[in-house]
Amino acid sequence: MTSVPELFGSMVFGDAVMRERLPRETYKALHKTIQDGKSLDLAVANVVANAMKDWAIEKGVTHFTHWFQPMTGITAEKHDSFISPTSDGKVIMEFSGKELIKGEPDASSFPSGGLRATFEARGYTAWDPTSYAFIKDGILCIPTAFCSYTGEVLDKKTPLLRSMEELSHQAMRILKLFGNTKSKRVVTTVGPEQEYFLIDQSVYEKRRDLIYTGRTLFGAKPPKGQELDDHYFGAVKPRVSAYMKELDEELWKLGVLAKTKHNEVAPAQHELAPVYSTTNVATDHNQLTMETMKKVAAHHGMVCLLHEKPFAGVNGSGKHNNWSISTDDGKNLLEPGSDPHENAQFLLFLCAVIKAVDEHQDLLRISVASAGNDHRLGANEAPPAIISMFLGDELTGILEAIEEGAAYTKKETTEMEIGVKVLPHFPKDTTDRNRTSPFAFTGNKFEFRSLGSTFSIAGPNIVLNTAVADELMLFADELEKADDFRTALAELLQRTIHEHKRIVFNGDNYAPEWVNEAEKRGLLNLRTTPDALPYFIKPKNIAMFARHGVFTETEMKSRYEILMENYAKVVNIEAQTMLDMAARDILPAALDNVAELTDILMKKKTLGLTAKAETALCAKISGLTDSLVEKIDALQAAECGAKANAASAPEEAVAYRDTVIPAMNELRAVADELEMCVAKKYWPFPTYGDMLFSVQ
């Protein structure tokens, strides 16, 4: 049996493999490219490509692909073989540096927000050497960026890499002010916790709503859900345990640091959490994790559901983005230190994050906006749509003392000096967790808890990196000009805390009072995706991304169009699926049940028997059936109107939110009531109970 250390990374062309297979000078040149972000010489690329090809062929690989992340939110790949014809009619296996570095997929068939038309199809993929190549399903996968022929960004990886570079640049300016001459760069790290559901494949195949939309559009509440709190951290069922074991092994082969696995709150819900990685690698690995989850589930006769709200009435699924900043020599910049010098630095980076979250709360909200996540945000399994920060009582008290220019006394025992003398050591994790907060400080990192389970983590981290980089830039601009650094630092901290403390809230984010309090503080409450998305193209946001070279104005407007269109398309698919299921399945089932009851009534009448129960049930189902037909017609009208009357993607999205979704909800309410009346033998779909408890 292969040990875990031997298994881990066995399908990755990682550093150890490169060190073994590449000539020393080639390895050094490639390593310099990875470390410094320099361009790779074609001669070096040819040597790397040949070694990569030989390694892959030894593992049975015949094809390679440029593996990229278009604006669909999932990954894309086009497979090419290594074969090259020879003059004698045979083939040899070749792979050039040019093929490694660049590919040319069709760019017009992916979402582009108008950047690419059908007659402007050319796009390029470019190798990202900071993320190692790997073998998946017998294919050599080369992580790449994706852009148009004219240079516009068409993917999620490119702006993420740009944001990481910009944050590193601005953070290094700050570190130099503190006398740091050893660190060469700063990286952001992420550990994304992934929630998911597992149901039996047999019940999945009988639910067209799950197949087409990823969530159940109909379904009455089962007798038992999560009320007893007996699933969270409970014993894992053998079938699920076998799945988790294979999932771990497959992820370990791909170099994914899968660490923790357990049952989540809802029946059939589970979670996987990895060890943190650099943000670029963590993003790639999370995409691989979601794909592998689905593939492995099929091996066990199950289906993995990653939708944010596959079942109404029980917890949905999120993805907690644990984000931090570290130097290349291992110093976590969000971890309090052991002396005043280190803590002054910690406070400055902390204040940069506080200011970034406050000034760009709209962008953070947008980064987690989708039709699916709208069902989850603000429910008891997710933070509200209002962005705020949790710092804990002690750290909040310290910041308040700095703002007031007073000494902070820790629990009336230890006086802590602040201001110019800055902050002495205090231990991390000195306060309770707050699972209701969208953005919580947890000792040496921030946990952004609002992400939906299907999300690529690229978007939220692009926003976080860029927003924090912007504040660090402003801080560095001010401090570099100061005559007295310590005095200027103290004044900067004091001013920043005073101006942005409104974003800090340590209480219950679910409490109705918080909505009113947030409004008084001037915080945004963008409840739905169409509410949030227009903020993306506000001048201040366009300016911020542009000055850091992360997005151009054109690229931002294209993404705005893509997101608005996607929202309308998702709701449209759901509405069409509801109409199909209601008209072709639920209505006939109800009518069949009425026909049976009518037949029983006629027989009893012939026999002179009473039929009170049958009469009452028949009348109830008949009345609900009439109402169902009315709601079907109303949804059809709303759906047609949303398409016909909207002049733009934003107008269409708003129309779907304001007219189609309410009509869907009304249709569902009637159908779910019918489910509780119609005989089980007639009901056309597996029920919630059938699905949530299908895996034993």
Buried (B, 14 or more C-beta within 10 A) or exposed (E): EEEEEEBBBBBBBBBEBBEEBBEEEBBEBBBEBBEEBEEBBEEBBBBBBBBBBEBBBEEEBBBBBBBBBBBBBEBBBBBBEBEEEEEEEEEEBEBBBEBBBBBEBEBBEBBBBEBBEEEBBEBBBBBBBBBBBBBBEEBBBBBBBBBBBEEBBBBBBBBBBBBBBBBBBBBBBBBEBBEBEEBEBBBBBBBBBBBBBBBBBEBBEEBBBBEBBBBBBBBBBBEEBBEEEEBBEEEBBEBBEBBBEBBBBBBBBBBBBBEEBEBBBBBBBBBBBBEBBBBBBBBBBBBBBBBBBBBBBEEBEBBBBBBBBBBBBBBBBBBBBBBBBBBBEEBBBBBBBEEBEBBBBBBBBBBBBBBBBBBBBBBBBBBBBBBBBBBBBBBEBBBBBBBBBBBBEBBBBBBBBBBBEEEBEBEEEEEBEBBBEBBBEBEBEBBEEBBBBBBBBBBBBBBBBBBBBBBBBBBBBBBBBBBBBBBBBBBBEBBEEBEEBEEBBBBBBBBBBEEBBBBBBBBEBBEEEBBEBBEEBEBBBBBBBBBBBBBBBEEEBBEBBBEBEBBBEBBBBBBBBBBBBBBBBBBBBBBBBBBBBBBEBBBEBBBBBBEBBEEBBEEBEEEEEEBEEBBEBBEBBBEBBEBBBEBBEBBBEBBEBBBEEBEEBBBBBBBBBEBBBEBBEBBBEBBBBBBEBBEEEBBBBBBBBBBBBBBE
